[in-house]
Amino acid sequence: MPLKPGVREILDFLRLQGIPAALATSTGRVRTLRRLELTGLGEYFQTVVTGDQVEHSKPDPEIYLLACRALDTPPGQTLAVEDSRNGILSAHAAGMPVVMVPDMIPPAPELEALLWRRCASLSELRDVLLSRSLQL
């Protein structure tokens, strides 16, 4: 199962920094947990919120608000990493700073205004987060 380049590196970085991570996906729980098992990524997430746990799917903010509650972090201080239009709209509506790491679909101009940042890759995002933590 192919992974987005840099995913293990950024998850390792977050773990080493003591930053909790949640997965908020529109995919159903059984399929999501199976993918996490097959990829070995499940251990990185303190919580997993799936589409079958919410009444309203993305772009509604419900899934992100539920993930923030599970992490016990305020949405305004919880970074959302997204690659889709509906995900960006969902996280932004939840009041979260949003980073877009484009996958196959480039960001539409109207979405750019909703982003805290756009990174070409997860490795670039890790570098941005590292430079910000060094400035603290």
C-alpha positions in Angstrom: 0.0 0.0 0.0 1.7 3.2 -1.1 2.1 6.0 1.4 2.5 9.7 0.8 6.2 10.5 0.8 7.4 11.8 4.1 4.5 10.5 6.2 6.6 8.4 8.5 9.2 11.2 8.9 6.6 13.8 9.9 4.8 11.4 12.3 8.1 10.5 13.9 8.9 14.2 14.2 5.5 14.9 15.9 6.1 12.0 18.3 9.6 13.2 19.2 8.2 16.7 19.8 5.4 15.3 22.0 2.8 16.7 19.7 -0.4 14.5 19.7 -1.8 13.5 16.3 -5.3 12.5 15.2 -6.6 11.1 12.0 -9.9 12.6 10.8 -11.0 10.8 7.7 -14.3 10.5 5.9 -13.5 6.8 5.3 -15.4 4.3 7.5 -13.8 2.9 10.7 -13.3 -0.7 9.6 -11.5 0.3 6.4 -9.4 3.0 8.1 -8.2 0.7 10.9 -7.3 -2.0 8.4 -5.3 0.5 6.4 -3.5 1.7 9.5 -2.8 -1.9 10.4 -1.4 -2.7 6.9 0.8 0.4 6.9 1.9 0.3 10.5 0.8 3.9 11.0 -1.8 3.3 13.7 0.6 3.6 16.6 1.2 7.3 15.7 -2.3 8.5 16.3 -3.7 9.2 19.7 -7.2 9.2 18.2 -8.9 8.2 14.9 -12.2 9.7 13.9 -13.9 8.2 11.0 -16.8 9.1 8.7 -19.2 6.7 10.3 -18.8 8.5 13.7 -20.2 11.8 12.5 -23.6 12.8 11.3 -22.3 15.3 8.8 -19.3 14.6 6.7 -16.7 17.0 5.3 -17.0 19.9 4.5 -18.9 20.1 7.7 -16.5 20.8 10.6 -18.0 18.1 12.9 -15.2 15.5 12.2 -12.5 18.0 13.1 -14.3 19.3 16.2 -14.6 15.7 17.4 -10.9 15.0 16.8 -10.0 18.2 18.7 -12.2 17.2 21.6 -10.6 13.7 21.6 -7.1 15.3 21.7 -8.3 17.9 24.3 -6.8 20.6 22.1 -8.5 23.9 21.1 -9.2 23.9 17.3 -7.4 27.3 17.0 -4.2 25.7 18.3 -4.6 22.4 16.4 -3.1 22.2 12.9 -5.0 20.4 10.2 -3.1 18.9 7.3 -5.3 18.4 4.2 -5.0 17.6 0.6 -8.7 18.0 -0.5 -11.1 20.8 -1.0 -13.7 19.4 1.4 -11.1 18.7 4.0 -9.8 22.3 3.8 -13.3 23.7 4.1 -14.1 21.4 7.1 -10.9 22.2 9.0 -11.3 25.9 8.3 -14.9 25.9 9.4 -13.8 24.2 12.7 -11.5 27.2 13.3 -8.2 25.4 12.7 -5.1 26.6 10.9 -4.9 24.5 7.8 -1.9 23.3 5.8 -2.5 22.0 2.4 -0.1 19.4 1.0 -1.5 18.9 -2.5 -1.9 15.4 -3.8 -3.3 15.0 -7.2 -5.6 18.1 -7.2 -3.9 21.5 -7.1 -5.3 24.1 -4.7 -8.1 26.2 -6.1 -7.5 30.0 -5.8 -10.5 30.4 -3.4 -9.0 27.8 -1.1 -5.6 29.6 -0.8 -7.2 32.3 1.3 -8.3 29.7 3.9 -4.8 28.2 4.3 -2.3 29.0 7.0 0.3 27.6 4.6 0.7 25.4 1.5 3.6 22.9 1.5 4.7 21.0 -1.5 5.4 17.9 0.6 5.2 16.5 4.1 8.9 16.9 4.3 8.6 20.6 3.7 5.9 20.8 6.4 8.2 19.0 8.9 10.9 21.6 8.1 8.4 24.5 8.7 7.3 23.0 12.0 10.9 22.4 13.0 11.9 26.0 12.2 8.9 27.3 14.2 9.8 25.1 17.2 13.4 26.4 17.2 12.1 30.0 17.3 10.1 29.4 20.5 
